[in-house]
Amino acid sequence: MSPTRDVVGASDLDVFADTLADVIAGQYPADELNRLPGATSPAALRIREAYAESLAARLTQDPPARHGGPPPEPLPHQGESVLDHLGQLTVDWNDFEAAGETTRDVVQRLADDKESLRKLVYDVEHKPELLAMCERHQLLDYIVLYDALDRGIRLRLHISTDDHFDRPHDHRFSFSSRILTGGYTHTWYHMDGDLYGDGPDPEARQYLSRHHPDPRAHDHLDKLTPHIVRWEAPGSCYTLHHSAIHTTFTTPDTVSLFLRGPVEKDRSVIMDKQEGALWWRFGRQDEPEERRREKSMGLDAYRQIRDRLEKLGVI
């Protein structure tokens, strides 16, 4: 899948071309194409026609004969488990395109390797440093499965709660995500202006919840417009840049693998257009102790969530 599709600003035709790639890979039925905004454009029709002609030509050809000589070079991770690969992996998020390709490959492989995923989930109980990073939020809970931010990676498992709200937000880091169960309506937004143009904002630390939103930022909500909307089903995999504003309106029992990179800005934003509110999120080291205690998961809650993952067949 092309990483260009996964950044806000991609055209309808980009989305169409990437969905066609998913159809070819067997991740979606061909009817999915007809539901896209650009499906009837002349360029999209030409793409479909060219693909149909290419497929017909391949079906009438004999498979190429194998020539002598040494076998082709294996891919970097061939012959090793996904956990071994994760233990040696370094990701440079300064090259966003390459980082997206690498991290999407990891979450795809891990999603297909239930034994390794199960091991990571169960190991958290015996790794206090990971359990301490697991958190509970209104819209999702997450378990930290692997942490090596010094090498550019932190792996989490996200589990939706029973609350579902349309809250546009961004992240302090870029990430790749792969849907395991459930799904969500995924909307990317365009923001007219730059929320972070003035750099760090110490005053923003006062406004950390929808019950105490930032009164200075009300005008920004009028500058936010939906840009692309698509359905993310099990098997969907994408990469999002930290500058992108999006929202995920989940269905019950939605679970996803989430592989993030290092922090690239001091805070992230959450918006509620219906309430006309905007507030901020900081890293745990910059949050009040009360806030850290409030979202801490703890061992009992972790075990309950692990049991839920078992029932859902995720692990």
C-alpha positions in Angstrom: 0.0 0.0 0.0 1.3 3.4 -0.9 2.2 5.5 2.1 1.2 8.7 0.3 -2.4 7.7 0.8 -2.0 7.7 4.5 -1.2 11.3 4.9 -3.9 14.0 5.0 -3.9 15.8 1.7 -4.1 12.7 -0.5 -6.5 13.1 -3.4 -9.7 10.9 -4.1 -7.7 9.3 -6.9 -4.9 8.4 -4.5 -7.4 6.7 -2.2 -9.0 4.9 -5.2 -5.6 3.6 -6.4 -4.7 2.4 -3.0 -8.0 0.7 -2.5 -7.5 -1.1 -5.8 -4.2 -2.3 -4.5 -6.0 -3.7 -1.5 -8.6 -5.4 -3.7 -5.8 -7.0 -5.8 -4.3 -8.2 -2.5 -7.6 -9.8 -1.5 -8.2 -7.5 1.4 -11.5 -6.0 0.0 -14.2 -7.1 -2.4 -14.1 -5.2 -5.8 -17.4 -3.6 -4.9 -15.5 -1.5 -2.4 -14.1 0.6 -5.3 -17.6 1.7 -6.3 -18.2 3.4 -3.0 -15.3 5.8 -3.3 -15.7 9.4 -4.3 -13.4 9.2 -7.3 -14.7 5.9 -8.6 -16.4 7.3 -11.6 -13.7 9.8 -12.7 -12.1 9.2 -16.1 -8.7 8.6 -14.5 -10.2 6.0 -12.1 -11.9 4.2 -15.0 -8.7 4.1 -17.0 -6.9 2.6 -14.0 -9.5 -0.2 -13.7 -9.4 -0.9 -17.4 -5.6 -1.1 -17.4 -5.7 -3.5 -14.4 -8.3 -5.7 -16.1 -6.2 -5.8 -19.3 -3.0 -6.6 -17.3 -4.8 -9.4 -15.4 -6.1 -11.0 -18.5 -2.7 -10.9 -20.1 -1.1 -12.6 -17.1 -3.7 -15.3 -17.0 -2.9 -16.3 -20.7 0.9 -16.4 -20.1 2.9 -19.4 -19.0 4.8 -18.9 -15.8 8.4 -17.8 -16.4 11.0 -20.5 -16.5 13.5 -20.5 -13.7 17.0 -19.8 -14.8 20.2 -21.2 -13.3 22.4 -19.4 -10.9 22.1 -18.6 -7.2 18.7 -18.1 -5.6 17.5 -14.5 -5.1 18.6 -12.7 -2.0 16.1 -13.1 0.9 14.2 -10.2 2.3 15.9 -8.7 5.5 13.5 -10.5 7.8 13.2 -13.9 6.0 14.2 -16.8 8.1 13.6 -15.1 11.5 10.6 -14.7 13.7 8.7 -11.5 13.9 9.9 -11.1 17.5 13.5 -11.6 16.5 13.0 -9.0 13.8 11.4 -6.6 16.3 14.3 -7.0 18.6 16.8 -5.9 16.0 14.7 -3.2 14.3 15.6 0.4 14.1 13.2 2.9 12.4 14.2 6.4 11.3 11.0 8.4 11.3 12.8 11.3 9.6 12.3 9.3 6.4 8.6 9.0 6.8 7.9 7.0 3.6 10.5 4.4 4.5 9.4 4.3 8.2 5.8 3.7 7.0 6.8 0.8 4.8 8.9 -0.8 7.5 6.4 -0.4 10.4 3.4 -1.5 8.3 5.3 -4.7 7.4 5.9 -5.4 11.1 2.3 -4.9 12.3 1.0 -7.0 9.3 3.4 -9.8 10.1 2.5 -9.7 13.8 -1.2 -9.7 13.1 -0.7 -12.9 11.2 1.4 -14.5 13.9 -1.1 -15.0 16.8 1.4 -17.1 18.8 3.9 -14.2 18.9 1.2 -11.7 19.7 -0.1 -13.8 22.5 3.4 -14.1 24.0 3.8 -10.3 23.9 0.5 -9.8 25.6 1.1 -12.4 28.4 4.7 -11.1 28.9 3.4 -7.7 30.0 2.3 -9.2 33.4 5.9 -10.0 34.1 7.4 -6.7 32.9 6.6 -4.0 35.4 8.1 -1.3 33.1 5.6 -2.2 30.4 2.6 -2.6 32.7 3.3 0.9 34.2 2.9 2.4 30.7 -0.5 0.7 30.0 -3.4 3.2 30.2 -7.2 3.4 30.2 -9.0 6.3 28.5 -12.6 7.1 27.7 -12.5 5.9 24.1 -9.8 3.2 24.3 -7.5 1.1 26.5 -4.1 0.3 25.4 -1.5 -2.3 26.4 2.2 -1.5 25.7 3.7 -4.7 24.3 7.2 -3.6 23.4 9.2 -0.5 24.1 12.4 0.6 22.3 12.0 4.2 21.5 15.7 4.5 21.4 15.4 2.5 18.2 12.3 4.4 17.1 9.6 1.9 18.1 6.9 1.4 20.7 4.3 -1.3 20.1 0.8 -1.1 21.6 -2.4 -3.0 21.4 -5.5 -0.7 21.3 -8.9 -1.9 22.5 -12.0 0.2 22.1 -14.3 0.9 25.0 -18.1 1.1 24.8 -17.9 4.9 24.3 -17.8 6.1 20.7 -17.4 9.8 20.0 -16.3 11.8 17.0 -13.3 13.7 18.4 -10.8 15.0 15.9 -7.2 14.8 17.3 -3.6 14.5 16.3 -0.6 12.7 17.9 2.7 13.7 19.3 4.3 11.0 17.1 3.8 9.3 13.8 2.6 5.7 13.7 1.4 2.7 11.8 -1.8 0.8 12.7 -3.4 -2.5 11.6 -7.0 -3.3 12.4 -7.5 -6.8 14.0 -11.2 -6.9 14.8 -14.1 -4.5 14.6 -13.5 -1.4 12.6 -14.1 2.3 12.4 -15.1 5.2 10.2 -11.8 7.0 9.7 -12.0 10.8 8.8 -8.9 12.9 8.0 -9.3 16.7 8.5 -7.8 19.8 7.0 -7.0 22.6 9.5 -6.7 26.1 8.1 -3.8 27.4 10.2 -1.2 25.9 12.4 -2.0 25.0 16.0 1.7 24.7 16.9 3.0 27.7 15.0 4.3 29.5 18.1 6.1 26.4 19.4 5.7 25.2 23.1 2.8 26.7 25.0 3.2 26.4 28.8 -0.3 27.8 29.3 -1.8 24.8 27.5 -0.9 22.6 30.5 -3.9 24.1 32.3 -6.4 22.7 29.8 -6.2 18.9 29.9 -9.9 17.7 29.6 -13.2 18.4 28.0 -14.4 19.6 31.4 -11.7 22.3 31.4 -11.1 23.2 27.7 -8.8 25.8 26.3 -10.9 29.1 26.0 -8.2 30.6 23.7 -8.6 28.0 20.9 -12.3 28.2 20.1 -11.8 29.8 16.7 -9.7 26.9 15.6 -12.8 24.7 15.5 -14.3 26.7 12.7 -11.1 26.1 10.6 -11.5 22.3 10.7 -13.1 20.6 7.7 -13.3 16.9 6.8 -11.1 15.9 3.9 -11.2 12.1 3.4 -13.6 9.6 4.9 -13.1 5.8 4.6 -14.0 2.6 6.4 -11.2 0.7 8.2 -12.1 -3.0 8.4 -10.1 -5.9 9.8 -6.9 -6.1 7.7 -6.8 -2.3 7.0 -3.3 -0.9 7.6 -2.1 2.7 7.3 0.5 5.1 8.5 -0.3 8.6 9.9 2.1 11.5 10.2 2.1 13.4 13.6 0.8 16.5 11.9 -2.4 14.9 10.6 -5.7 15.5 12.3 -8.1 12.6 12.2 -10.9 10.8 14.1 -11.8 7.2 14.4 -15.5 6.4 15.2 -15.2 2.8 16.4 -17.6 -0.1 16.5 -17.7 -2.3 19.6 -14.8 -4.7 20.2 -12.4 -2.9 17.8 -8.8 -4.0 18.4 -5.7 -2.7 16.5 -2.0 -3.0 16.6 -0.3 0.4 16.9 3.4 0.9 16.2 4.5 4.4 17.1 7.7 6.4 16.8 9.4 8.9 19.1 7.8 12.1 20.3 8.0 15.0 17.7 6.1 17.8 19.5 5.4 18.6 23.1 1.6 18.1 23.0 -1.3 16.9 21.0 -4.8 18.3 20.5 -8.3 16.8 21.0 -11.4 18.6 19.7 -15.1 18.1 20.2 -17.0 20.0 17.5 -20.4 19.3 19.0 -19.4 20.8 22.4 -17.2 23.4 20.8 -14.3 22.4 23.0 -10.6 21.9 22.5 -8.1 20.5 25.0 -4.5 19.2 25.1 -2.6 16.0 25.9 1.0 15.8 27.1 3.4 13.0 27.7 3.1 11.3 31.1 6.3 13.0 32.3 4.6 16.4 31.8 1.2 15.6 33.3 0.0 16.1 36.9 0.3 13.1 39.2 -3.5 13.0 39.5 -3.9 12.7 35.8 -1.3 9.8 35.7 -3.1 7.9 38.5 -6.4 8.5 36.8 -5.4 6.8 33.5 -3.2 4.1 34.9 -4.4 0.6 34.1 -3.1 -1.7 36.8 -2.7 -5.4 37.0 -6.4 -6.4 37.6 -7.6 -4.3 34.6 -4.9 -5.6 32.4 -6.0 -9.2 33.2 -9.6 -8.4 32.4 -8.6 -6.9 29.1 -6.4 -9.9 28.3 -9.4 -12.1 29.0 -11.4 -10.0 26.6 -8.7 -10.4 23.9 -8.9 -14.2 24.4 -12.7 -14.2 23.9 -12.4 -12.0 20.8 -9.9 -14.5 19.3 -7.2 -11.8 19.0 -4.7 -13.9 21.0 
